[in-house]
Each structure stands twice: as structure tokens, then as C-alpha cells.
Amino acid sequence: MSSPKKITKKELRQVFWRSFALQGAFNYERMQNLGYAYAMIPVIKKLYDNHDDQVKALNRHLEIFNTTPAVSTTIMGISAAMEEQNANDSNFDSNSINAVKASLMGPLAGIGDSLFWGTFRIIAAGIGVSLATQGNIFGPILFLILFNIPHLFIRIAGLKLGYRVGVNSLERIQKEGLMEKIMAMTTTVGLMVVGGMVATMLKLTTPLEFDINGAKVVLQDILDQILPNMLPLIATFVIYGLMKRKVSITKLTLGIIVAGILLHWIGLL
């Protein structure tokens, strides 16, 4: 009886480095499928000696796939564990490999988008931009560092976790509703960060002053007493409302520029 086939750290490292090419051949028919198949090649070659088995495995991973790149390694780790089980168990249903991929790519994309595009990127960009506006060259460098530390950590940890726990643990996580709780938590954090950035990074004030019975009244001071950073908040809601009405970003940008010039010219800003 031959010894069971086993994936080693070498193959997992190769999958990790290849995962960075996930979107290198992105297409509108099957999206990230070519990059995913490319990442799985070391695992397929390790587990299957027969050429026909390698072709079947490669074709499995050419099915449609799309998720947040940073969390893709978690699914790759699970796929690797399932391919290992398939190579050692003749009764294993190979169709379940793609079924698991399809069921996980959506929920993990929701978590990944909230974490990376809605939270980490905004926090890192906010800190980096605040330094860059002061002429500090460390601004863009800090942005890359702050964004890529959690990015690389989750890529590495996700691959190891996915391979170690396989599909069973993630199915249990989904049944217990932890996916939804994580998504709600990250969305809340992201919204809080965006709200904080509106107040601290959007500088919008008015220079209007009134002379009432010899007393000078500064409109901006009154607005700040009512609600600090009221004008940035109003501007944010106006832009948000226009975006909800499907106004294009190009028109919004041009409108903001024109409005800013006119309001500054007449002395309102």
C-alpha cells in the first residue's frame, strides 16, 4: 500500500507567492479563474502523478472565481486540503471542491472588501495624506506600510488556516452566523473611520462676517457653536445624495470645482 500523498510547506509557499498574480489575467467571462488555477499548479503537480488527473484538477480551478485578493489564499488553502483528500480517497466527490469555492468566495469577499477597501485602505490613506499635505515624503511610504502589514498577515495566516482546518470548520462558522457578525463589525468600523475623516480632513469654512450694532458677528463661529464642522458634513450629505441619484463622478467633480470657484469669488467660502 502506497503512502498517502501530502502537501508540504514548499507547495504552500509557492501558492502564496503565486496568489499575487490572481488578477494578472482577469477576464469578464470567468474573472479570476486563470490566476486561481495558476496558484494551484504546485499543489496539483505534487498530488497527481497521472497527466489526466492533473488536467482534470486544473480544469476544476478554471471555473469562475472572484473574491477580494487579500482573502483568496484562505480559499486556496481549503482547495489544497480538499485536493489532497481527493488524491488519497477514491470515494471523495471532486465536485465538492468547486462547490466550496463558490460558496465561500461571496461571504469572504464581503469581509475582505469591508476590511481592506472600506477600513484599512481608508485609515492608511488618511494618515498618509495628512503627512503628505505637510510636505512629508514619509506620507506615501507610511500609507503602503500601514495597508500592507494586515494585507500580508491575512494572506499568510489565511492560507495556513484554510489548509489546516479544511472545509469543515468554515462550514461551522457559516452555520453559527459568525460571517455576518464579522461583516457587520467591519462595516461599522469603516463607517466610523469615514465619518472621522469628514470631520478632520475636509476643510470647508466660510469667511462671512456681519456688523450688528457695531458688533462683529462671524458666521463660522456661530456654525461651530451649533455643530462643529457643519459645512463639511452638509457638503458630504449633498454629494452623497447626488451620487444616490446616479450623478456621474465626472459631473460631480466638475460641479464641485465650479461651485468652489464661484463661492470663493463671491466671498462665501
N, C-alpha and C positions, 0 to 999 in steps of 0.2 A: 504493500500500500504506500503510495507516494505521500510525502509530507505536504501539509496544506500550504497553499501559496499565501504569502504575507507581504503587505506593503511596508516598506522601510521609511526611515526619516529622509533618505535620499530622494525618493519619489515625491514625498510631501513637500520637500524644499523646492523641487522642480515645479510642482503645481503652484506653489506660492509665487515664484518668480514669473511663471507664465500667466498668472492671473492678471498681471498688469496690462496684458495685451487683450483683455476681454473685449474692449470696444475698438480694437485695431482694424477689424473688418466688419464693423456694424452695417447692417443692411435692413431694409424696410420689409423684408419678407419674413426673416426669422431672427432679426435683431442681433443678439449677442451670441448666437449659436456657434459661429466659427471660432470665436475666441474661447468659448467654453470647451469645445472639442479639442482645441489646441492645448489647453491647460491639462486636459485629462489624458493626453497621449502617453506620458511617462507611466501612469497607472495602468493603462491598457496594455502597454508593452510588457510591463512587469508581470501581469496576471495571466495573460493569454499567450500561449506559445503558438497556437494554431492561427494561421493567417486569416481564415474565415471568421474565427471568433473575434479577432481584432477588428475586422471590418464591421461586424455586427455591433460591437461595442462603440466603435467610432460613429456609426450611423445613429446609434441611440442618442448620442450627445450632439447630433446635428439638428435635433428638433428645436423648435422655437424656445428661446430663453431670454429673459430680460429682468434685471434687478439692479439695485444700487451696487456699483462695482465694489465698494468697500466691504460689503457683506457677502459678496459672491463666494468667497472662499469657504464660508460656513457650509453652503450647499455643495461645493466641490468636495469638501471633506466627507459629507454624508454620501455623496455619489461614489467616492473612493471606497468607503466602507461597504456599500452595497455591491459594488463591482467585485470586491474581494469575496463577499459572501456568495455572489453568483458564480465566481470562478471555482469555489470549493464545494458548492452544493448543487447537484444536478436538478434538484426539485425546486430550486429558487425561481420565482417568477421575475424574469428580467424586465417585464413591462412595468413593474412597480418602481423601477429606478427613475424613469421619466415621470411617472405619476407623482412621485415625491417631489421631484424638481419643480413640476408645475404647481403643486400645492403650496410650496414654500416660497417661491420667488416673489409672489404678490405680498404676503404678510411681511417678509423680511425687507422688501423694497419700501414698504410703508415706514418701517422702523428706521431703515437706512436713510431715507430721504429726510425724515424728521430730524434725525441726529446730525447728519452731515450737511445737507443743504439748508436746513432750517435752524440749526443750532450752532454746530462747530464752525461752519464757514462764516456765519454772521458775527459770532463772538471774535473769531480770529481776525476777520476783516475790520471790525470796529476798532480793535486795539491797534492793528497795523496802520489803518488810515489815520487814526488820531496821532500817531507818531509821524507819519509821512507828511501830514499837513503842517507839522512844525519843522519840516526840512530834515527830519532824522532818517538817514539811509537805512537804519535798522527796521523801519516800519514794514516794508515788504518782506524782509527776511523773517521777522517775527511772525508775520501772517502765515508764511509757509511752515514754520516750525510748529506753531500752535495748532494748525489744521492737520498736519501730517503725523503728529505724535499719536493722537487717538486713532487716526486712519490706519497707520501701520500696526498699531497694537491690535485693533479689531481684526484686521486681515490675518495676522499670525494666530491670535487666540481663537478666531472663528474657525480656521482650518483645523487646528488641533482638536477643538471641541467637537466640530462636526464629525471628524473621523472617529474620535473616541466614543462618543455617545451614539453615533449612528442615527437611525431614523426614529427609534422607539421613544427616546427622551423628548425629542422635539414634538412628536405627536402628543405626548402627555402635556407638554407646555401649552400647546394649542387648545387641548380639551379643557384645561384649567383656566383658560382665558387670560394667561399672562401676556400673550402677544398684544391684546387690546389695551391692557394696563400700561405696558411699556410705551405703546404708541401714544396713548393719552398723556402720559407723563412728559415724553419728549416734545410733544406738540405744545404743551403748556409752557415748558421751559423756553422753547423757541419764540413763542408769542411774548413772553416776558422780556426776552432779550431785545426783540424788535421794538417793543414799547419803550424800553430804556434808551435805545439808540435814537428814537424820535426826539426824546427829551434832551439828550446830551449832544447829539451830532447835527441835528437840523437847526441851524441858526436862522431864525426869522423874527425880526423885530420891526417896530415902526418908530420913526423919529417925530411923529406928530406931537405938537405941544399947543396948548390953549392958554390964553391970558384971560382969567376970570377975575374982575375987580382987582386987577393988579397982582393977582397970584398966578404963578405959572403952574399949569397942570400938565404933567407928562402922561400921555395916553398909555405908554408902555408900562409905566409904574402901576397904573390902575389895573391893567390887564394882568400883571403879575400878582397883584393882591387878590384878584378874583380867582385866577388859576395860573400858576407858573407855567411858562411855555405853552400858553393857549394858542398862539398863532401857528407854531409848528404842528400842534395837534389838529387844528382846523384844516390846515393845508393837507395833512396826511389823510384825513377823512374825505376831503374833497377829491383828492387824487384816487383814493380807494373807490369812491362812488363812481367816478368816471370809468375806472377800469371794470367795475361790475357792469357798466353799461356798454362794455365791449369797445371802448375808445382805444385806438391803437397806441402803442408805446411811442411811436414816432410822433404822432399828433400831440400826445401828452407832453413830450419833451419840448417840442417846438412851442407849444402853448405856454409852458412854464417859463421858457426863455423870454418870449414876447411879453408875457404878463409881468415878469420881473423887471424888464427894461422900462415898461410903461409906468409901473407903480413907483419905481425909483425916480423916473423923470418928473412925475407929478408930486413927488415928495411924500408918498405914503409908506415907502419902505426905505 
